[in-house]
Structure formats: C-alpha cells, structure tokens
Amino acid sequence: MEHIKTLILLGLSEKEAEVYLALLALGKATAYAIAKRSGLKRPTVYMLLDQLRLKEVVLKIPNAKKQLFIAKDPSELGRIATERLNDAQRGLREISALAHGRTESKILYFEGPDEIGELLRYRITEMAGKEFVGFYAHKDDDPKKIVSAVDDYNETLRRLDIHTRGIVPDHPGLKSYRENDTSYLRTMKVVPLSEYSSRMAIDAGDTFVRLMSFADQQGIVIDNPHIAKSFRQIFEMAWRK
C-alpha cells in the first residue's frame, strides 16, 4: 500500500498504480499476465494501460506478435512529476502576475537547481538567432547540478544560434569558458577581477532581464521590455568604454 500511495502522489490513480506495479514486477508482459498478477479484469487493464501510456509511464513494445507492455523505470516517474511541477509553478507565477494586474510585465523568482535550469530556459526559443548581453559572474565551486544546467543551457544557445556578448571578470574558474567562446557564439571582454568581482550575473534578452546567483541557487526574471531596453543601453555604454 505504501508503494501505491507513493505512485498516487506522483499522479497515478490507485488502479493505475496497481497495474504499473504489476508490470514493473513482470518486466514485460501482456495485458492478460498483468490482469492475472494484479487481480483486475482484462478489459479494465487494457483501459488502464492506455491511460498509463498517455501519462508516459508505460510503453507498448512495437512489432511484437502479442501486445506486450513495459513499465518505465520509477526514477523516470519522478522526472516526469518534477517537470509537471515546474510547469505548474511557472503557470502559477504567471497567474499570480495576472492577479496583481501585471499583464504586460512580471517578476518571477527561481530557487534551487531545478528552477535555475528553468530560469535559463525561460522564453529561450524566442531568442533564436538573437543575442543576450550582460555582465557575467566569476565561477567558483558552483553546485554540480547548477554546472550541469549551465552546460545544457550553453548547448541550447549554440543549437538555437543565440549569441552572447558580455563583460566578465578575469578569473581562473572561467578559463575553460574563454577557451570555448568562439564555438559557443560568445564575444566577451575580460576586465580585472579587482574592478569587477561579482558572483551575480545580470543579462538581458529582447524583453526581459535575468539576475542569477548560481552559488546561492537563486535567480529573478524581470519580464518587462522597457527595463530590458534600458539595461541593454547601459550595457552598450559600458561595452564601448
């Protein structure tokens, strides 16, 4: 029952959980075998398998003479649930912004490694073929999950042909990034660490500004085109000087 309660918390119904656990124990099986192990009627099992496939936790094995099914690893259920939670949190932030009358601009707060990844992906496809500009922080023992999120983000930038122009401190932790600037579409001006030693990055897309502290696993997005325009103008003044 504890396993079923856990699966219910991850979004499955009680009967869906029973079918999933039966299939997980069998490895791969027909609906008949699942029905026999779970004690549910075969027509009910077929219906529940369809529901579980829609929820992306059960797969149907193609090209099998009999209809065979296989359950995804339980860790995959956790990943799916996390993605849904992140989507829900993002939606709630937007609903909250509407509730406070901010239909054209909004402020979003992100905390923790998963949400930092979400921050980095915020409206990223809208920036395809365009350019981020900003002041970027030095890197010093950032959490591994944050480093992974940043690496994924950099690959996304390259795939979407998004360029980055920035001012960065001269710090040994950034050496590997400077060596790969060209391949990742980055143009950076390096300034002495004594003049600019921030551990917080601030940059802007076309219509939003991001404030990111990877060491603290916190970030803010100000989604306001007027603020983004002002920040970009400030950046251009600094860039020319």
N, C-alpha and C positions, 0 to 999 in steps of 0.2 A: 504493500500500500504506500510506503514511503516513496518508492520509485514512481508510482503513479502520481502522487502529489507533486513531485518534482516536475514531471512532464506537464502536468496541468498548469503549473506556474510558468512553464515555457510556452504555453499557448495551445496545448492539446486538450481535447475533451477526455473524459475518463475512458470511454471505449476506444478512442484513437490511441490512447496510451497503452491500453491492453494489447491492441494489435501491434503497435510498434515494438513493445517488449517481447511479444511472441516471435516476431520476425527477427528481432535482434538476436534472440537465443537460437533461432534456426539457421541463421546465416543468410541463406537464400531459400525461398520456399514458394509453393503455390498457395493460392487462397484456401484451398482445401486443407493443407497442412497447418496454415495459420489458424483456421477455424477450429481444427481439432485441438490445437495446443491452447488456444485462448478460451475455448468453450462457447464462442459466439457462432451464430448461424452463418453459413457461407454467403448468402446474399448480403447480409449485414457487413461481412468482412470485405466484400468487393466494394461496397459503398464507402466504407471507412478507408480502404486503400486509395480510392480516388481522392478522397479528402486529404489524405496524408501526402499524396503526390502533389496536390495543389499547394500544400504548405512546404513542399520541397524537403521533406524528411524521409520520404520513401521513393525509390526508383524502380521502374519496371525494366527488366533486363531485355534488351532488344534481340530479335531473331531467335528466340527460344521456341522450341516446339510446343511447350506448355507455357502459360503465362507465369513467369517467375518474377518475384519481387525481392528487393534487398533494402535493408534499412541503412540510412546514413549513420556515420559514427556519432555517438552522443555529443562529442565536442562540437560537431557541426550544428547541432541544435542550439547550443549556446551561442555560437557565432551568429546564427540567423536571428536569435532572440535579441542579441546585442544590437544588430543592425536595425531591427524594428524599433527597439527602444530609442536609438539615436534619431531615427526618422520621426518618432513620436515627440521626442524632446525638441527637435528642430521645429516641428509643426506647432508645438505649444508655445515656443518663443514667438513665432510669427503671429499666432492667435493673440498672445499677450500684447504684442505691439499694436495689433488692431484694436484691442480693448482699451488701450491708452491713447487711441486716436493717431498713432504714428503709422499712417498708411503709406507715406512716401519715404519715410526714414525709420530706422530701428537700430537698437543696440542689442547685440547678442553676446552672452557670456559663455565661455567654454572652460571646463576644468577637467583635468585628468588626461591620461594618454590617449584614450579612445576619442575624447571630444577634441583634443588638439588635432588629431587626424581629420576630424570632421571640419574643424575650422579651416585647415589647409585646403580642403576640398570645396569650401563654400563658394558657390557660383563660378567654379573653376572653368566649366565648359564655355561660359560666356566670355572668358578671356582668351579663347583660342585665337592664335595669330596676333595677339596684342602684347602688352608689356606691363609688368609690375615695376614700380620704382620705390626705393625706400632706403632706410638706414638699418643695417643688419648687425646683429649682436655677435659677440665672440662666443665660441663654443668651448665648454669646459665640463666634462663629465655629465652630459645630459643623460637622462634615463634611457635605457636601451630601447624601450618601446617608442619613445619620442624620436630617437635616432632612426628607427625603422619607418615611422610615419613620415619623417622628413625625406628619407631616401625614396619612398613611394611617391611622395609629392614631386620630387625633382624629376623622376621618371615621367610622371604625368605632364609636367611642364614641357619636357622635351617632345613627348608624343603629340601634344596639342600645339606645338610650335609657339609656346609662350616664352617671350624673352624677359630677362630680369636685368635691370640697371640699378646699381646700388653703391652706397658708401659703406665700407666695412673697416673694422679695426685690424691692425697688424697683430695677429695673434697666432701662435703655433697650432692651436686647435683647429684653425681654418686652412691649414696648408693643403690638405687633400682636396678641399673645395676649390682653392685657387688653381690647383693643377688641372682641374677638370672644368673650369669656367667655360671655355670655348665650346666643348662638346655639349654642355648643358645650357647653351644660349645665354650665358651670363656675361655682363660687362661691369666690372667692379673697379672702383677707385679705393685704394687702401690708404688709410690715414694712421698716424702713430697711435698706439694704444694709450699714450699719455694724454692725447687730445680727445679720444673717443673710446671709452671703455665700457659702454653699455652692454648689459646682458639681456636687454629687451629689444626686440626687433619691431620696427614700425614701417609698414609699407602700404601701398595703395594700388588698387585696380582702377577700373574706369569709374566706378560708382561707390566704392567702399574703401574704408581704411581698416587695417588689421594691426592690433597691438599684441605681441606674442612674447611670453616669457617661458621658454622651454624648460629652463631649470626649475621654475615654480609650477610647471604644467598648467599654466593659466593663459587665457587669451580673450580678447574682446574684438568684435567686429562692429564698426560703426557704418551702417549701410545708409549713406547719405551722399548723393552726388555733389552737393555743394562743398561738403567737408573734404571729399576726395579731391575735388578740383583745387581747393586751397592748399591741401597737403602737397599735391603734385607741383604747384607753383613754388612752394617753399623748397621742395627738393631740387627743382631746376635751378633756383638761385644758388643753393649750396653746391650743386654739381658744377656750375660754371666757375665758381670760385675755388 
